[in-house]
Amino acid sequence: MRRSEFRKKIKEASDTELETMLKQEREGLYKLRQQIALKQLDNPHAITNARKNIARILTAMSERKAGIGKGS
């Protein structure tokens, strides 16, 4: 998924959807780390992308909690 599509998806998601997305991204990052430990990962940049996606989700969650952003 492209970065702009991911950001749009985050903005449109509800709080519970963000929590499930965060859980999925963290599980994906865990699996990527296992693959790199076993020398099975073809694209090491995927770990960077997963970490950035987790940060994007956490940022959106904290902005909503603080009342900052487009919706306020």
C-alpha positions in Angstrom: 0.0 0.0 0.0 1.3 3.4 -0.9 2.1 5.9 1.8 -0.7 8.4 0.7 -3.3 5.6 0.6 -2.2 4.4 4.1 -2.5 8.0 5.5 -6.0 8.4 4.0 -7.0 5.0 5.4 -5.8 6.1 8.9 -7.8 9.4 8.7 -11.0 7.6 7.7 -10.6 4.8 10.3 -12.4 4.8 13.7 -10.6 4.4 17.0 -11.3 0.7 17.2 -10.1 0.2 13.6 -6.9 2.1 14.4 -6.3 -0.3 17.3 -6.7 -3.3 15.1 -4.5 -1.8 12.4 -1.8 -1.1 15.1 -2.0 -4.7 16.3 -1.7 -6.0 12.7 1.2 -3.8 11.9 3.0 -4.8 15.1 2.4 -8.5 14.3 3.7 -8.0 10.8 6.9 -6.3 12.2 7.4 -9.2 14.5 7.2 -11.6 11.6 9.6 -9.5 9.5 12.1 -9.6 12.4 11.8 -13.3 12.6 12.4 -13.6 8.9 15.5 -11.4 9.0 16.9 -13.5 11.8 16.4 -16.6 9.8 17.9 -15.0 6.6 14.6 -15.4 4.8 13.7 -11.7 4.3 14.1 -10.5 0.7 13.3 -6.9 1.3 14.9 -5.4 4.4 13.3 -2.1 3.7 9.9 -3.6 4.6 11.0 -3.4 8.3 11.5 0.4 7.9 8.1 0.7 6.3 6.4 -1.3 9.0 8.0 0.8 11.7 6.9 4.0 10.0 3.4 2.8 9.6 3.2 2.0 13.3 4.4 5.5 14.1 1.8 7.0 11.8 -1.0 5.1 13.5 0.3 6.0 17.0 0.5 9.7 15.9 -3.0 9.7 14.6 -4.3 8.1 17.8 -2.5 10.6 20.0 -3.8 13.5 17.9 -7.3 12.3 18.3 -6.9 11.8 22.0 -5.6 15.4 22.3 -8.3 16.8 20.0 -5.8 18.0 17.5 -6.4 17.6 13.8 -8.9 17.9 11.1 -11.9 16.7 13.1 -11.8 19.4 15.8 
